[in-house]
């Protein structure tokens, strides 16, 4: 190869290296004062998650400022949004309307520069407005502190229709995935449980006693918090930590703030999928706190069906238990539902351990039910009336 050709190749390589030289910038974001301690970016480049992963966590500078240093390829536009860990908590404007992506164009990129942005609001924190779908009386517990979890949590509390007009105490129901329960604005893919609509309707029909429901928003640690032990493939296993948070920090605080009946017979826990799994676990391991347990489409497959082994060893508990599953959940290529088989196996086990009294235990198969908020909302009235119905 001639010297001229080698020189040209070298020059092209050098030019390419210069054009793609890396640079470091800092992004500083000002957020509302109600913001929890987790702020992340999701954007157009791989280190911003490629619009899929909400995993680039910002460091806290103050209560309202977070920052992160980014290594970027020079001369490439970047775009991103700020969230609290998912699209259900994406940034909004001052009126909680959608906003355009934050952008930095290639000709604005300067090595070592700090770029500042302001987030007016995050989805899920609106108290009202034309877009929200909440019905009834609510109170937000923003940034509820937890020393046990080491981070703040968002809690949305539903109050029964007669709470403000009476002086009586009410039973309490803790529900997981609080962001999916009441409002399409915060629910996964806009699909909510419609817990508030169901409760308001049952109350108007005089079918239930009033119930206070505390919806605990999930977090980026959902899988860890909703699982009692580690799974060889998926990890997890921080369920006791999460349940300690509920029983030692959240529930005592709720008792101080609201008029709530005491005792496990007046305290329920309910959730779906992994939330159903951790609720079932709580019924046997934390029965001195929870006497009403709703396991909706529980993920009984977790860690080689650990819950069956656990319950066999635990055996005795004085809880009132609801267990259900949809017949169309998790269908394989042959049309068989393994989740349904697991639920039937759990039902047989529970019956063998004495769960045969229909006033204390109910098992239900939702014909045509899928693993979805839509199906859970359709049958929610069943466990609610089982626990809190006026005939009980």
Secondary structure, 3 states (H helix, E strand, C coil): CCHHHHHHHHHHHHHHHHHCCEEEEEEEEECCCCCCCCCEEEECCHHHCCCCCCCEECEEEECCEEEEEEEEECCCCEEEEEECCCHHHCEECCCCCCCCCEEECHHHCCCCCEEEEECCEECCCCCCCCCCCCCCEEEEEEEECCCCCCCCEEEEEEECCCCCCCCCCEEEEEECCHHHCCCCCCCHHHCCCCHHHHHHHHHHCCCECCEEEEEECCCCCHHHHCCCCCECCCECCCHHHHHHHHHHHHHHHHHHHCCECCCHHHEEEEEEEHHHHHHHHHHHHCCCCCCEEEEEEECCCHHHHHHHHHHHHHCCCCCEEEEEEECCCCECCCCCEHHHHHHHHHHHHHHHCCCCCCCCEEEEEECCCCCCHHHHHHHHHHHHHHHHECCC
